[in-house]
Each structure stands twice: as structure tokens, then as C-alpha cells.
Amino acid sequence: MSLILFAFVVRVRDGLPLSASTDFLHNKELQERKQQLKVISKSLSSLPERGTVKGHELNIHFLSAEGVSYMTVCACSLPAATAFCFLEDLRWEFTACFDNSAVALARRPYPFLEFDSAIQKLQQHYNQKGGPSLEVTLAEVQEDLRTSPPQVLTIEDMLLTNGAANGHVEQTAASGQGQRLEPVSAPGILSLVLNIMCAALNLIRGVHLIEYTFQDDYDGLWNVVAFLLAFLCCVCQCHLYLFHTCQKKLKSFTLLTLIILCNAFLCGTNNSDFLFLQSEFKSN
């Protein structure tokens, strides 16, 4: 039986879920512990950096650092030092992939779902080898826990911190599951459609212009480059909208600037190019 069953990464200031491991088990207590993780995540800003919530067969351990909390559901038989060693390794993996600005700019729940594969790999290593994977050693974590042991908490403490009544755990968890994917807004869909249309138009005009540029002379070569560059920028903007990437705002602004420059360069030539192509089609 696996000793580390589930891992969860959240933002401390508001409990926003950032990533989680895929759960293939249907253990009743595991589902209860996952519901309790949602409650704990809402109280992290007022909790110590390290804590443990003990259960009947499964324990919850969490470690918070640099605005991100790393949480796991483990079997009670797993030593606390090994569990926190796993969380330290998980922290190293996460900080190597995502910087603080990416975490701070996250708006939707689970923006780093691609990190799931890294969690699964680390989780599998611990379940098979039972030891640390990266730079943190078990001896160092054991010494650290002796000098600064994690605070043992109860789920009732979490409920009181949240100002919730008994029985609110299930309600919170259900709403958390509904937040896993946020619906796309109408302006977002409109922006995506317009980007696709602009990309298609730029590609069509650029490709058509290539043929006549090479037939006659190379005076319009830079116009072709501008059309194709604008096409690539539109495609990149669509990618930024559909997939997570670090420094998204900076990249979006850079792409917008390039598109504006391309349009400014083509401003005086668009009409003449269009009339030229139209006359060529008529002559054919």
C-alpha cells in the first residue's frame, strides 16, 4: 500500500489551489482528508509554517514557505520526518519550475496543472524507495523537526479559524471541486476569436504577397516579413491565453507592441498591396 496518497499545493494568502496530484483511490477517509485540505488551505495565513492534522488511518502534513504551502495526505505509519522530507523535496521541485511572480499573478484555480507529473514522479519515488529524492536529507529534516517540531492541529481548530460551523467541511469541499476549472468569460472568447481571425488574415495576405514579390522584385519583401511576424504574434497571443506561462503580462505586452509596429509599418502599403493583388487576380 502507498504511504503517500495525495499532494496539494496552494497559495497561502488566499488558499488558491495551484496544483495537485491525481487521485486514483476511492478510500473514504482519503476523501475526507482531501475535503479537510480545502478547509486548512483557507486558514494557512494564520497557521504556523509546519503543522500536522492527525486522523484515524491518515494524517495531513503541511509546510509553508515563500507564500506557498505544500500539503500531503499520508498513512499514519509513515514517519513525520519522511513526510516533511517529501514536502521539502516538493518545494524544491515547485520553486525550480515557477517563480514568485507566477504564483502571485495566478487568478484561476489550478493554473499549474502540468506540475502534476512532477508530483506523481516524486510521490512514486517515496512510495517505492521510502527516502528523499533531491538535496534535502532525512537526517537534516529529523534534526530540524527536533529543534522546531510541527504544531499538531485538529480540524476543529481549522473550522474555528474560518469562523465556520460544524458540518461546513463538506460544503466547502464541494464548492472547491466546482472551482477546479473556471468558465471562460465572453470577452476572453471574443479576444481569442479575433486573434485567430487576425492571424489567418495576416497569413493569407503574407503568403499571397510572397508569390508576387518574388515574381517581380524584392521591394515588398519587408511587407511579407511584417505580415508573417504579425501572424506569429497573434498565434503566440492565443497560446498565452490558452496555456499557463510565466510572466504572461510582460509577454502579452511585448507581442502587442510588435503587432502595433507591424501594422504601423504596413499602414501605407496595405491599400496598395490589396489593389495590386486585386488587379492581378482580375488579369488572371
C-alpha positions in Angstrom: 0.0 0.0 0.0 1.2 3.5 -0.8 2.2 5.6 2.2 1.9 9.0 0.4 -1.5 9.1 -1.1 -2.1 12.7 -2.1 -0.2 16.0 -2.5 -1.7 19.5 -2.8 0.0 22.9 -3.5 -1.8 26.1 -2.6 -1.2 29.8 -2.3 -1.0 30.9 1.4 -2.6 34.3 1.2 -6.0 33.2 -0.1 -5.8 29.4 -0.3 -5.9 29.3 -4.1 -5.2 25.8 -5.4 -2.1 25.8 -7.6 -1.6 22.1 -8.4 -2.4 18.7 -7.0 -1.6 15.0 -7.7 -4.1 12.8 -9.5 -6.1 10.6 -7.1 -7.0 7.1 -8.3 -8.1 5.8 -4.9 -11.6 5.8 -3.5 -10.8 5.4 0.1 -13.4 7.0 2.3 -11.0 8.5 4.8 -8.8 9.8 2.0 -11.8 11.7 0.5 -12.5 13.2 4.0 -8.9 14.3 4.3 -9.0 15.9 0.9 -12.1 17.8 2.0 -10.2 18.9 5.1 -7.3 20.1 3.0 -9.7 22.7 1.5 -10.6 24.0 4.9 -7.0 24.1 6.1 -5.9 26.0 2.9 -8.3 28.8 3.9 -6.6 29.2 7.3 -2.9 29.0 6.2 -2.2 32.7 6.7 -2.9 32.3 10.4 -1.2 28.9 10.9 2.4 28.1 11.6 4.8 27.2 8.8 4.6 23.5 9.7 1.7 21.5 11.0 0.1 18.1 11.3 -3.5 17.1 11.5 -3.8 13.5 12.8 -6.5 11.1 11.7 -7.6 7.5 12.3 -5.5 6.0 9.5 -4.3 9.0 7.5 -2.5 12.2 8.6 -2.2 15.6 7.0 1.1 17.4 7.0 1.8 20.8 5.6 4.8 23.0 5.0 4.5 26.7 4.1 7.3 28.8 2.6 7.6 31.9 0.4 3.8 32.3 0.1 3.2 28.7 -1.0 2.0 25.8 1.1 2.8 22.2 0.3 0.4 19.7 1.8 0.2 15.9 1.8 -2.1 13.1 3.0 0.0 10.2 4.3 -0.6 6.9 6.1 -0.2 7.1 9.9 2.6 4.6 9.7 4.8 7.0 7.7 7.2 8.8 10.0 6.7 12.6 10.2 10.3 13.2 9.2 9.8 11.3 6.0 6.6 13.2 5.3 8.2 16.6 5.8 11.2 15.4 3.8 8.8 14.7 0.9 7.3 18.2 1.3 10.7 19.8 1.2 11.5 17.9 -2.0 8.2 19.0 -3.4 9.0 22.6 -2.5 12.4 22.4 -4.3 10.7 20.9 -7.4 8.0 23.6 -7.4 10.3 26.6 -6.9 12.5 25.3 -9.7 9.5 25.4 -12.1 7.6 28.5 -11.0 8.8 31.8 -9.6 7.1 34.0 -7.0 5.7 36.3 -9.7 3.9 33.5 -11.4 2.3 32.4 -8.1 1.3 36.0 -7.3 -0.3 36.6 -10.7 -2.3 33.3 -10.7 -6.0 34.1 -10.9 -7.7 30.8 -11.7 -7.6 27.7 -9.6 -5.1 25.0 -10.6 -3.1 27.2 -13.0 -0.1 24.8 -12.7 -1.8 21.5 -13.5 1.2 20.5 -15.6 3.2 20.2 -12.3 1.1 17.1 -11.6 3.6 14.9 -13.4 6.4 16.1 -11.2 4.3 15.4 -8.1 3.5 11.9 -9.3 7.1 11.2 -10.0 8.3 12.3 -6.6 5.4 10.6 -4.9 6.2 7.3 -6.7 9.9 7.6 -5.7 9.0 8.0 -2.0 6.4 5.2 -2.1 9.0 2.8 -3.7 12.2 3.9 -2.1 10.9 5.5 1.2 13.6 8.2 1.2 14.4 11.7 0.0 15.0 12.5 -3.7 16.7 15.8 -4.0 19.1 17.9 -1.9 17.3 17.6 1.4 18.4 14.6 3.5 16.3 12.7 6.1 18.9 13.4 8.8 18.7 17.1 8.3 14.9 17.1 8.4 14.9 15.0 11.5 17.3 17.4 13.3 15.1 20.4 12.1 12.0 18.7 13.5 13.7 18.1 16.8 14.6 21.7 17.2 11.3 23.0 15.8 8.6 20.4 15.9 5.4 20.9 13.7 2.3 22.0 15.5 -0.3 19.3 15.9 -3.7 20.7 15.0 -7.3 19.4 14.8 -9.8 20.0 12.1 -11.9 21.8 14.7 -9.2 24.4 15.0 -9.4 25.0 11.3 -13.2 25.4 11.4 -12.9 27.9 14.3 -10.3 29.8 12.4 -12.5 30.0 9.4 -15.5 31.0 11.5 -17.4 28.0 10.2 -19.9 25.9 12.0 -19.8 22.1 12.4 -20.7 20.3 9.1 -19.3 23.0 6.9 -16.4 20.9 5.8 -18.4 19.0 3.2 -19.9 22.2 1.8 -16.5 23.9 1.5 -15.1 20.8 -0.3 -17.9 20.6 -2.7 -17.6 24.2 -3.7 -13.8 23.7 -4.0 -14.3 20.9 -6.5 -16.6 23.2 -8.5 -13.8 25.8 -8.7 -11.3 23.5 -10.3 -11.9 24.9 -13.7 -13.3 28.5 -14.1 -15.6 29.2 -17.0 -14.1 31.4 -19.8 -15.6 34.8 -20.0 -17.3 36.3 -23.1 -14.6 39.0 -23.6 -12.0 36.2 -23.4 -13.7 34.2 -26.1 -14.1 37.3 -28.2 -10.4 38.1 -27.8 -9.4 34.6 -28.8 -11.6 34.6 -31.9 -10.4 38.0 -33.0 -6.8 36.8 -32.6 -7.4 33.7 -34.7 -9.1 35.8 -37.4 -6.2 38.4 -37.5 -3.7 35.6 -37.6 -5.5 34.0 -40.6 -5.8 37.3 -42.5 -2.1 38.1 -41.9 -1.0 34.7 -43.1 -3.2 34.8 -46.2 -2.0 38.2 -47.2 1.6 37.4 -46.5 1.5 34.2 -48.5 -0.2 35.8 -51.5 2.3 38.7 -51.4 5.3 36.3 -51.4 4.3 35.0 -54.8 4.1 38.4 -56.5 7.1 39.8 -54.6 9.4 37.0 -56.0 7.9 37.3 -59.5 8.6 41.0 -60.0 11.1 42.4 -57.5 12.0 42.3 -53.9 10.7 45.7 -52.9 7.8 44.2 -51.0 9.9 41.7 -49.1 9.7 43.6 -45.8 5.9 43.8 -46.2 5.9 40.0 -46.3 8.1 39.8 -43.2 5.7 42.2 -41.4 2.6 40.2 -42.3 4.2 36.9 -41.2 5.6 38.4 -38.0 2.1 39.7 -37.1 0.7 36.3 -37.8 3.2 34.7 -35.4 2.5 37.3 -32.7 -1.3 36.5 -33.0 -0.6 32.8 -32.7 1.6 33.4 -29.6 -1.2 35.5 -28.1 -3.6 32.6 -28.5 -1.1 30.3 -26.8 -0.7 32.7 -23.9 -4.5 32.8 -23.4 -4.9 29.0 -23.6 -1.9 27.8 -21.6 -0.1 29.0 -18.5 3.3 30.6 -18.8 5.5 32.7 -16.5 5.4 36.5 -16.9 2.3 36.3 -19.0 1.6 40.1 -18.8 5.1 41.1 -20.0 4.9 38.6 -22.9 1.4 39.8 -23.9 2.6 43.4 -23.8 5.6 42.6 -25.9 3.5 40.8 -28.5 1.0 43.6 -28.6 3.9 46.1 -29.2 5.2 44.0 -32.1 1.7 43.8 -33.7 1.3 47.6 -33.4 4.7 48.1 -35.0 3.9 45.7 -37.9 0.6 47.5 -38.5 2.3 50.9 -38.4 4.9 49.7 -41.0 2.1 48.3 -43.2 -0.2 51.2 -42.8 0.9 53.0 -46.0 1.3 49.8 -48.0 -1.9 47.8 -47.2 -4.1 49.5 -49.6 -1.6 49.5 -52.5 -0.8 45.8 -51.9 -4.5 44.9 -51.8 -5.2 46.8 -55.1 -2.2 45.2 -56.7 -3.3 41.7 -55.7 -6.9 42.5 -56.9 -5.7 43.7 -60.3 -3.5 40.5 -60.7 -6.5 38.3 -59.9 -8.6 40.1 -62.4 -6.0 39.8 -65.1 -5.8 36.1 -64.5 
